[in-house]
Amino acid sequence: EAQVTQNPRYLITVTGKKLTVTCSQNMNHEYMSWYRQDPGLGLRQIYYSMNVEVTDKGDVPEGYKVSRKEKRNFPLILESPSPNQTSLYFCASSFGLSPGELFFGEGSRLTVL
Amino acid sequence: KQEVTQIPAALSVPEGENLVLNCSFTDSAIYNLQWFRQDPGKGLTSLLLIQSSQREQTSGRLNASLDKSSGRSTLYIAASQPGDSATYLCAVLMDSNYQLIWGAGTKLIIKP
């Protein structure tokens, strides 16, 4: 089954404790991206990648890192999480170097205390 | 800076009605525009994608139009059903840097 898989789906952590949210797609998509969704602010793009070893900042990249060492994986790294990074995070992928139809993971709800 | 606006923020209609959701954007230099639906606690599902050179796309009871010059897109839902209840979001992909900019969504409730 074609899918985008995010882990963990739910996480409660404390300020400063490094964490990684994994994202994996099995559709051989070139384009992958991360978003956060906050009440009243909607969805905002954090980072995106058009291919292996190519990543670019979105609207709100501060406090996040990403890597794209393999085509299928695009992990989101919070080196030192802070409470303002409490949010619902989505990973998405699309065929081609520029996004067409986007396929989303089910989301990762992160709480930073 | 691109801004994407969706009006109305919420809409409640009786089952069976045809309805239109609106999406407007301030910068016409877009690569494509995409409509999504989001169900509570779930991820987003792509409904329709319109390339900048296209005027409309159709899928079943859904029809999306794009007027790039005026910065507007509409999503038309025919013969609405309770299962159509969800939040509908539009997003534009910028031509210059492939950033995706989102509207805040329209929360749609279809009453049986």
Interface residues (C-beta under 8 A of the other chain):
Chain A: V4 S33 Y35 G40 L41 G42 L43 R44 Q45 Y48 M50 D56 G58 D59 F90 A92 S98 P99 G100 E101 L102 F103 F104 G105 E106 G107
Chain B: Y31 N32 Q34 F36 K42 G43 L44 T45 S46 L49 L89 A91 L93 N97 Y98 Q99 L100 I101 W102 G103 A104 G105
